[in-house]
Structures are given as structure tokens and as C-alpha cells.
Amino acid sequence: MLNVLLVEDDRDLAMTIVQYLDIQQIRCDHASNGASGLQLIRDNRYDVILLDLNLPRLDGLSVCREVRQAGDDTSILMLTARDQLADKVEGFESGTDDYLVKPFELQEMLVRIRALAHRRSGQVQRLGCAGLDMDLSAQSATRDGQPLKLSPTGWRLLETLLRASPAIVSRRALEEAVWGDEPPDSNSLKVHMHHLRKIVDQGFGRPLIHTVPGRGFVLKEDGDDPADPA
């Protein structure tokens, strides 16, 4: 079952959406202001966030910016009565993934929710895990405040692992992320992962990159095989 958060101060509209999504077998939490919505986002994991623009206590654009600055890549669908191009541009620049202008058909909203639920947002500019931080806009990475010097291939591998964390990423998915449909040879990924591990984990006490035998790699604080070299 999909898990959705609706941040909307119009109580009648909110109840209509919650009830409609319940019929569609989609669980929907509701917050009536931006501050409460932001707290729910911090405390829970959602597939999609439905975010009104004009909210009390904290407006939708500010909520959106705070979510992205925290490295949260949950897809956001902005709900608003504003339909001017400048409003949409501002929304996208704040980190929203899609726009739906009020009034809208519930069926259209449902289609967009299901489409967004199958992908993570590409709007996030910061990725992180247990002291490892990656600033995509500045093209810089640090661990515990120390800068990491990454090759272009290492950067792409680390970004792919961080975007998926704590999920496992298959070797095939990592090869496609770096080389597309034409990986160079069977040992190339192993060599690059070895170098990446040295940069990210060596000298930091606990490893973050772990091999999952038969499945691929995972980047997370606690792994099952910290001694596996590649």
C-alpha cells in the first residue's frame, strides 16, 4: 500500500482527498499547516507528499526547500490555485517534482501520485548518511567534515549508492549508472568499488559501504559484512 502525506489547510478538500485515497487503497496522513507537515516528514517515510502552497505557520515553498536541504528525495506534488508560469517556476526551483492546479480532478491527482511513487525525486541537492555528505550543486563530498577526493566514476557510484540508501544496489544497476548499456569489462566495477571504499571508509573507524553477496552493494551505517573488500 502506498503511503502519502497531504499538507492542506482547506479541511473540506483535505477530507475529500483522504477519503478518496482510502478508497483507492492508499494510506494518507494529513497535516493542516506547514510546520506540522514538516514534522511528519521528518518522523515518517512517505512515497509521495501532496503539498499546498499557501499554508499557515510555514508556506509550501518553505516546506519544500527544507525537505530538499535535508536530503529527502521523496517526490512532491504541489497543489495550488496559482497557475502562472512564474509560480510554477518558483515551485520547481524550490524542489517540487510536479504541479497540479486547483480545482483538479481526483482521478488526475491519483494518476500523478502513482507515477511519482515509482521514482525518487531528482530535485534533492544534498545526499547523506551517517556523517557522509554529498552536495550535488557544489560537486563536493565530505565524511565527518573531511573532504573526499572522488574521480568522476567514483562520484557517480557514490551518488547512486546514496540515492538508494539503505536499499541494496545491484552490480548491474551500478554498471548502468556509470557506463550505460556498455560496461567495459567484468573487473572494472570491482576495481572502482575498491577505490571508492578506500576513499569513503579507510581511516574512519566504521565502514559505510558493504557487499551483499549475490545481490550487490549497500551504503548504510550498519552492514552484515564489514570485512568484505569488494
For each residue, the residues with C-beta under 8 A, 3 or more apart:
1: 25 26 27
2: 25 26 27 47 48 113 114 117
3: 26 27 29 44 45 46 47
4: 21 26 27 28 29 46 47 48 49 50 113
5: 28 29 30 31 37 40 41 44 46 48 49 50
6: 14 17 18 28 29 30 31 50
7: 30 31 32 33 34 36 37 49 50 51 52 55 60 63
8: 13 14 17 30 31 32 50 52 55 79
9: 14 32 33 52 54 55 56
10: 13 14 52
11: 14 15 32
12: 15 16
13: 8 10 16 17 102
14: 6 8 9 10 11 17 18 30 32
15: 11 12 18 19
16: 12 13 19 20 106
17: 6 8 13 14 20 21 28 50 106 109
18: 6 14 15 21 22 28 30
19: 15 16 22 23
20: 16 17 23 24 106 110
21: 4 17 18 24 26 27 28 110 113
22: 18 19 25 26 27 28
23: 19 20
24: 20 21 110
25: 1 2 22
26: 1 2 3 4 21 22 110 113
27: 1 2 3 4 21 22
28: 4 5 6 17 18 21 22
29: 3 4 5 6 40 44 46
30: 5 6 7 8 14 18
31: 5 6 7 8 34 36 37 39 40
32: 7 8 9 11 14 36 56
33: 7 9 36 37 55 56 57 58
34: 7 31 37 38 55 56 57 58 59 60 62 63
35: 38 39 57 58
36: 7 31 32 33 39 40 57
37: 5 7 31 33 34 40 41 49 51 55 58 63
38: 34 35 41 42 58 63 66 67
39: 31 35 36 42 43
40: 5 29 31 36 37 43 44
41: 5 37 38 44 46 49 63 67 72 74
42: 38 39 70
43: 39 40
44: 3 5 29 40 41
45: 3 74
46: 3 4 5 29 41 49 74
47: 2 3 4 74 75 116 117
48: 2 4 5 74 75 76 77 113 116 117
49: 4 5 7 37 41 46 67 74 75 76 77
50: 4 5 6 7 8 17 77 79 109 113
51: 7 37 60 63 64 76 77 78 79 96
52: 7 8 9 10 55 60 78 79 80
53: 59 60 61 78 79 80 81 82 87 91
54: 9 59 60 80 81
55: 7 8 9 33 34 37 52 58 59 60 63
56: 9 32 33 34
57: 33 34 35 36
58: 33 34 35 37 38 55 62 63
59: 34 53 54 55 62 63
60: 7 34 51 52 53 54 55 63 64 78 80 91
61: 53 64 65 90 91 94
62: 34 58 59 65 66
63: 7 34 37 38 41 51 55 58 59 60 66 67
64: 51 60 61 67 68 76 78 91 94 95 96
65: 61 62 68 69 94 95
66: 38 62 63 69 70
67: 38 41 49 63 64 70 72 74 76 95
68: 64 65 71 72 94 95 121 123 124 125 126
69: 65 66 125 126
70: 42 66 67 126
71: 68 124 126 127 128
72: 41 67 68 124
73: 120 121 122 123 124 127 163
74: 41 45 46 47 48 49 67 120 121
75: 47 48 49 97 98 116 117 119 120 121
76: 48 49 51 64 67 95 96 97 98 121 123
77: 48 49 50 51 96 97 98 99 100 109 112 113 116
78: 51 52 53 60 64 91 96 98 99 100
79: 8 50 51 52 53 100 102 104 109
80: 52 53 54 60 83 87 91 99 100 101 102
81: 53 54 101 102
82: 53 87 88 101
83: 80 87 88 101
84: 87 88
85: 88 89
86: 89 90
87: 53 80 82 83 84 90 91
88: 82 83 84 85 91 92 99
89: 85 86 92 93
90: 61 86 87 93 94
91: 53 60 61 64 78 80 87 88 94 96 99
92: 88 89 95 96 99 123
93: 89 90
94: 61 64 65 68 90 91
95: 64 65 67 68 76 92 121 123 124
96: 51 64 76 77 78 91 92 99 123
97: 75 76 77 116 121 122 123
98: 75 76 77 78 112 116
99: 77 78 80 88 91 92 96
100: 77 78 79 80 104 108 109 112
101: 80 81 82 83 104
102: 13 79 80 81
103:
104: 79 100 101 108 109
105: 108 109
106: 16 17 20 109 110
107: 110 111
108: 100 104 105 111 112
109: 17 50 77 79 100 104 105 106 112 113
110: 20 21 24 26 106 107 113 114
111: 107 108 114 115
112: 77 98 100 108 109 115 116
113: 2 4 21 26 48 50 77 109 110 116 117
114: 2 110 111 117 118
115: 111 112 118 119
116: 47 48 75 77 97 98 112 113 119
117: 2 47 48 75 113 114
118: 114 115
119: 75 115 116
120: 73 74 75 124 163
121: 68 73 74 75 76 95 97 124
122: 73 97
123: 68 73 76 92 95 96 97
124: 68 71 72 73 95 120 121 127 136
125: 68 69 135 136 137
126: 68 69 70 71 133 134 135 136
127: 71 73 124 133 134 136 159 162 163
128: 71 131 132 133 134 162
129: 132 162 165 166 208 219 220 221
130: 208 220 221
131: 128 143 144 204
132: 128 129 141 142 143 162 200 208 219
133: 126 127 128 141 142 143
134: 126 127 128 140 141 158 159 162
135: 125 126 138 139 140 141
136: 124 125 126 127 139 159
137: 125
138: 135
139: 135 136 155
140: 134 135 147
141: 132 133 134 135 147 148 150 155 158
142: 132 133 145 146 147 148
143: 131 132 133 146 148 200 204
144: 131 204
145: 142
146: 142 143
147: 140 141 142
148: 141 142 143 199 200
149: 199
150: 141 154 155 158 196 199
151: 154 155 192 195
152: 155 156
153: 156 157 178 192
154: 150 151 157 158 192 195 196 199
155: 139 141 150 151 152 158 159
156: 152 153 159 160 177 178
157: 153 154 160 161 174 177 178 192 193 196
158: 134 141 150 154 155 161 162 196 200 219
159: 127 134 136 155 156 162 163 177
160: 156 157 163 164 169 173 174 177
161: 157 158 164 165 169 174 209 217 218 219
162: 127 128 129 132 134 158 159 165 219
163: 73 120 127 159 160
164: 160 161 167 168 169 218 219
165: 129 161 162 218 219 220
166: 129 218 219 220
167: 164 218
168: 164 212 215 216 217 218
169: 160 161 164 173 174 216 217 218
170: 173 174 215 216
171: 174 175 189 216 217
172: 175 176 216
173: 160 169 170 176 177 216
174: 157 160 161 169 170 171 177 178 189 193 216 217
175: 171 172 178 179 183 189
176: 172 173 179 180 181 183
177: 156 157 159 160 173 174
178: 153 156 157 174 175 183 189 192
179: 175 176 182 183 184 188
180: 176
181: 176
182: 179
183: 175 176 178 179 188 189
184: 179 188
185: 188
186: 189 190
187: 190 191
188: 179 183 184 185 191 192
189: 171 174 175 178 183 186 192 193
190: 186 187 193 194 230
191: 187 188 194 195
192: 151 153 154 157 178 188 189 195 196
193: 157 174 189 190 196 197 209 217 230
194: 190 191 197 198 229 230
195: 151 154 191 192 198 199
196: 150 154 157 158 192 193 199 200 209
197: 193 194 200 201 202 207 209 229 230
198: 194 195 201 202
199: 148 149 150 154 195 196 202
200: 132 143 148 158 196 197 204 208 209
201: 197 198 204 206 207 208 209
202: 197 198 199
203:
204: 131 143 144 200 201 207 208
205:
206: 201 221 226
207: 197 201 204 210 223 226
208: 129 130 132 200 201 204 219 220 221 223
209: 161 193 196 197 200 201 217 218 219 223
210: 207 217 218 219 220 223 224 225 226 228
211: 216 217 225 228 230
212: 168 215 216 217 218 224 225
213: 225 228
214:
215: 168 170 212
216: 168 169 170 171 172 173 174 211 212
217: 161 168 169 171 174 193 209 210 211 212
218: 161 164 165 166 167 168 169 209 210 212 223
219: 129 132 158 161 162 164 165 166 208 209 210
220: 129 130 165 166 208 210 223
221: 129 130 206 208
222:
223: 207 208 209 210 218 220 226
224: 210 212
225: 210 211 212 213 228
226: 206 207 210 223
227:
228: 210 211 213 225
229: 194 197
230: 190 193 194 197 211
